[in-house]
Amino acid sequence: MNNFEIYVKTSALGQTGIHWRSIKSEEHQPVEVPGLILRQVIGEENGQRAIVNDLINEVKPSLLILRDKEKLLLEITGIESPQRSIRLGRKVFNSILWIADDIEENEVVLRKIAYSAIQNILQKDFSLSKMIEKSVEFYGLEEFRVNLKEVNEYIEHIEPVYSNKFSDNIESYQQYQIEYKSSESLEKLAEELRNYPLPKESVNWDGETKNDSVLIVVTENLEKRTILHKAGVWRGFATNVEEPAKVVVELPQKKTQVLPSSATLPPEQAQIPSQPIPTLWRLIIMLIVGVIVILFIILGFPSPVQDPRQPEKNQQIHYK
């Protein structure tokens, strides 16, 4: 366990209140926030960004496993300390976190702890809660101290896990599963953690294959119900989880102009389609028109008769 980084978050008696500490040794436990839980998991949305710890409710029993580049992170939160709660006069919750290099040996240890944590959530095995109660104590007014020996002994004695190869239906194993948290879903997750290694690649809700992502989330009420899907979680269980609506991109379609029928137009705009005139009727009409023209030519029009009393134009009038 020497290659594991351990962080604990709980409350002090005084004004410092709830804070993280890096548990480097029995004597050296400085205030320090683990940087990986501040990693952004969702891009800017409505002017806000989502980080790793936005995926869990820290005051409820929760579990989170993250793979980030060459590191694995396991975080367990919301474990109450009854004795320190009595001393402080309010509920005291604890979070404990492990970070290690992403190698098989370390993954086996983290899966082992995660399996125990799920048994604790299912109220089947309380060894995790007992370990935290024994190992974390107030230290003066503004600090707390963690007994590393108690933590390491707990890890040595909890139930072992196995490294069976998940050869059957590997694509199904990689596929994401995000749904309502129930005893059945947690029992299935616990068996996966007990028997099979974490996937090196996982397929998230958007269909994207990822090798660095939040792998497992178990928690209570989420502030944003769709956050587990959008963050690309591989296995996610919460009491109010909800699948977001997928945006469907429609290809532009060529618009066709539909002309209104004459029945829909006002009478003055309605047009009666022309009917072709039969050839015989056309000949008859042409013949009648020709006869009329000939009659006009033969009969002629009465020409205007000049009044003899009127002098001709330009005729000079002589007076006697």
C-alpha positions in Angstrom: 0.0 0.0 0.0 3.0 2.3 0.0 2.4 3.3 -3.6 -1.2 4.5 -2.8 -2.1 8.1 -2.1 -4.8 8.4 0.5 -7.0 11.4 1.2 -9.7 11.8 3.9 -12.4 14.5 4.2 -14.3 15.0 7.4 -15.0 17.7 10.0 -12.9 19.3 12.7 -14.3 20.4 16.1 -13.4 24.1 15.5 -13.8 26.8 12.9 -11.9 24.9 10.2 -14.9 22.6 9.7 -15.1 20.1 6.9 -11.9 19.8 4.8 -9.6 17.3 2.9 -6.3 16.1 4.2 -3.5 14.1 2.5 -2.6 11.2 4.7 1.0 10.8 3.9 2.1 9.3 7.2 0.8 9.0 10.8 2.4 12.3 11.6 2.3 14.2 8.3 -1.3 14.8 7.2 -1.5 18.3 5.6 -4.6 20.0 4.3 -4.8 19.2 0.6 -7.6 18.6 -1.9 -7.0 15.7 -4.4 -6.7 17.3 -7.7 -8.4 14.5 -9.8 -11.8 15.2 -8.2 -11.7 18.7 -9.7 -11.2 17.4 -13.2 -13.8 18.6 -15.6 -16.1 15.9 -16.9 -18.6 18.0 -18.9 -17.9 21.1 -21.0 -19.4 24.4 -20.4 -23.2 24.2 -20.1 -25.3 27.3 -19.3 -22.2 29.0 -18.1 -21.2 26.3 -15.7 -18.9 23.3 -15.8 -19.2 19.9 -14.1 -16.3 18.3 -12.2 -15.9 14.7 -11.0 -17.4 15.3 -7.6 -20.5 16.8 -9.1 -21.5 13.2 -10.0 -22.1 12.2 -6.4 -23.9 13.3 -3.3 -21.1 13.5 -0.8 -23.4 13.4 2.3 -25.0 10.1 1.2 -23.2 6.7 0.9 -21.6 7.0 -2.5 -18.9 5.3 -4.6 -16.9 6.6 -7.6 -14.1 5.0 -9.7 -12.2 7.1 -12.2 -9.5 6.2 -14.7 -7.4 9.3 -15.7 -4.5 8.7 -18.0 -2.2 6.4 -16.0 -4.0 6.7 -12.6 -7.0 5.0 -11.0 -9.1 6.7 -8.3 -11.6 5.2 -5.9 -13.7 7.6 -3.7 -16.1 6.5 -1.0 -18.3 9.2 0.6 -21.2 9.8 3.0 -20.1 7.4 5.8 -21.3 8.7 9.1 -19.2 8.6 12.3 -21.7 8.1 15.2 -19.3 8.9 18.1 -17.9 12.1 16.5 -21.4 13.2 15.6 -22.3 13.0 19.3 -19.2 15.0 20.3 -19.8 17.7 17.6 -23.6 17.9 18.2 -24.4 17.3 14.5 -23.9 14.5 11.9 -20.3 14.0 10.9 -19.7 12.4 7.5 -16.5 11.0 6.1 -15.0 10.6 2.6 -12.0 8.5 1.9 -10.1 8.3 -1.4 -7.3 6.2 -2.9 -5.2 7.1 -6.0 -2.8 4.6 -7.5 -0.9 3.8 -10.7 -3.2 2.0 -13.2 -1.6 -1.4 -13.1 -3.3 -4.8 -12.4 -2.0 -5.2 -8.9 -3.4 -1.8 -7.8 -6.7 -2.3 -9.6 -7.3 -5.6 -7.7 -6.9 -3.7 -4.4 -9.3 -0.9 -5.5 -11.9 -3.4 -6.7 -11.6 -5.2 -3.4 -12.3 -2.0 -1.5 -15.1 -1.0 -3.9 -16.8 -4.4 -3.4 -16.7 -4.0 0.3 -18.1 -0.5 0.0 -21.1 -1.8 -2.0 -21.7 -4.5 0.7 -21.7 -1.6 3.2 -24.3 0.3 1.1 -26.4 -2.8 0.9 -26.1 -3.2 4.7 -24.6 -6.7 4.3 -21.1 -6.0 5.6 -20.2 -3.0 7.8 -16.5 -3.5 7.9 -15.9 -0.3 6.0 -18.0 1.8 8.4 -16.2 0.2 11.4 -12.8 0.9 9.9 -13.6 4.6 9.4 -15.0 4.9 12.9 -11.9 3.4 14.4 -9.3 5.1 12.2 -10.5 8.8 12.1 -10.4 11.0 15.2 -10.6 14.7 16.0 -7.1 16.2 16.6 -7.3 19.3 18.7 -9.9 21.9 17.6 -9.0 22.4 14.0 -7.6 19.1 12.7 -8.3 15.4 12.5 -6.0 12.4 12.3 -6.2 9.1 10.4 -4.7 5.9 11.7 -3.1 4.4 8.6 -2.5 1.1 10.3 -6.2 0.6 10.8 -6.9 1.4 7.1 -4.3 -1.0 5.9 -5.4 -3.8 8.2 -9.0 -3.4 6.9 -7.8 -3.8 3.3 -5.8 -6.9 4.1 -8.8 -8.7 5.8 -11.7 -7.9 3.5 -12.9 -10.4 1.0 -10.6 -11.0 -2.0 -11.6 -10.4 -5.6 -10.7 -12.4 -8.7 -9.3 -11.5 -12.2 -11.4 -13.7 -14.4 -11.2 -12.7 -18.1 -14.5 -11.3 -19.3 -14.4 -13.2 -22.6 -18.1 -13.8 -23.1 -19.9 -11.0 -24.8 -17.2 -8.5 -24.3 -19.0 -5.8 -26.2 -21.9 -6.0 -23.8 -19.5 -5.7 -20.8 -18.1 -2.5 -22.3 -21.5 -1.0 -23.0 -22.7 1.6 -20.5 -25.4 0.9 -17.9 -27.0 3.9 -16.2 -30.2 3.3 -14.3 -32.2 3.7 -11.1 -30.3 2.5 -8.0 -31.7 -0.7 -6.6 -30.5 -3.6 -4.5 -30.5 -5.8 -7.6 -28.4 -3.4 -9.7 -25.9 -3.0 -6.9 -25.6 -6.7 -6.3 -24.9 -7.2 -10.0 -22.3 -4.4 -9.9 -20.6 -6.0 -6.9 -20.3 -9.3 -8.7 -18.8 -7.6 -11.7 -16.2 -5.9 -9.4 -15.5 -9.2 -7.6 -14.9 -11.3 -10.7 -13.8 -9.1 -13.6 -11.3 -6.3 -14.2 -12.4 -2.9 -15.1 -12.7 -2.3 -18.9 -9.8 -0.6 -20.5 -12.2 0.9 -22.9 -15.9 1.7 -22.4 -18.7 2.9 -24.6 -20.6 5.8 -23.2 -24.2 7.0 -23.7 -23.2 9.0 -26.9 -21.7 5.9 -28.4 -18.2 7.2 -28.0 -15.4 4.8 -26.9 -13.3 6.2 -24.1 -10.3 4.9 -22.2 -10.1 7.8 -19.6 -13.4 8.4 -17.9 -15.5 8.0 -14.8 -16.2 4.3 -14.7 -18.5 3.7 -11.8 -20.9 6.0 -9.8 -23.2 4.8 -7.1 -25.0 7.6 -5.3 -28.3 9.1 -4.1 -30.2 12.1 -5.4 -28.4 14.0 -8.1 -28.8 17.8 -8.5 -28.7 17.2 -12.3 -30.5 14.1 -13.3 -28.9 13.7 -16.7 -25.3 14.3 -15.5 -24.2 10.6 -15.4 -25.1 10.2 -19.1 -23.5 13.4 -20.2 -20.3 12.6 -18.3 -19.9 9.3 -20.1 -20.1 7.1 -17.0 -19.8 3.3 -17.7 -21.8 2.1 -14.7 -24.0 4.6 -13.0 -26.8 4.2 -10.4 -28.7 6.9 -8.6 -32.2 7.3 -7.2 -33.2 10.0 -9.6 -31.2 9.3 -12.8 -32.7 10.4 -16.1 -31.6 9.9 -19.7 -31.3 13.3 -21.6 -33.0 13.8 -24.8 -30.8 13.2 -27.8 -30.5 16.0 -30.3 -31.7 14.8 -33.7 -30.0 16.6 -36.6 -32.3 16.7 -39.6 -30.8 17.0 -43.1 -32.2 19.9 -45.1 -34.9 18.8 -47.5 -35.6 20.5 -50.9 -38.9 22.3 -50.6 -41.5 21.8 -53.4 -43.9 24.6 -54.1 -47.5 23.5 -53.9 -49.8 25.7 -56.0 -53.3 26.2 -54.6 -56.2 24.7 -56.5 -58.7 26.9 -58.1 -61.3 25.8 -55.6 -59.3 27.5 -52.8 -58.9 30.8 -54.6 -61.4 33.6 -54.6 -63.7 33.7 -57.7 -61.9 36.6 -59.3 -58.6 34.7 -59.1 -59.9 31.3 -60.1 -58.9 30.4 -63.6 -60.9 28.0 -65.7 -58.5 25.8 -67.6 -58.8 26.3 -71.4 -60.3 23.4 -73.3 -58.9 22.6 -76.7 -61.5 23.6 -79.5 -62.2 20.7 -81.8 -61.0 21.2 -85.4 -64.4 21.1 -87.0 -65.8 23.9 -84.9 -62.7 25.9 -85.7 -63.3 25.6 -89.4 -67.0 26.6 -89.0 -66.0 29.7 -87.1 -63.4 30.7 -89.7 -66.0 30.1 -92.5 -68.5 32.4 -90.8 -66.0 35.1 -90.2 -64.9 34.9 -93.9 -68.5 35.1 -95.2 -69.1 38.2 -93.0 -66.0 39.9 -94.4 -67.0 39.1 -98.0 -70.5 40.6 -97.5 -69.0 43.8 -96.1 -66.8 44.1 -99.2 -69.6 43.4 -101.7 -72.2 45.7 -100.1 -69.7 48.3 -99.1 -70.4 51.2 -96.7 -72.3 54.4 -97.7 -69.7 57.0 -98.5 -70.3 60.5 -97.2 -72.1 62.8 -99.8 -70.9 66.3 -100.1 -73.6 68.9 -99.5 -73.8 71.0 -102.7 -74.4 74.0 -100.6 -71.1 73.6 -98.9 -68.1 75.0 -100.8 -65.3 72.6 -101.5 -62.3 72.9 -99.4 -59.9 75.4 -100.7 -62.5 76.9 -103.2 -62.4 80.6 -103.4 -65.7 82.5 -103.1 -66.3 85.3 -105.5 -68.7 88.1 -104.7 -70.4 90.1 -107.3 
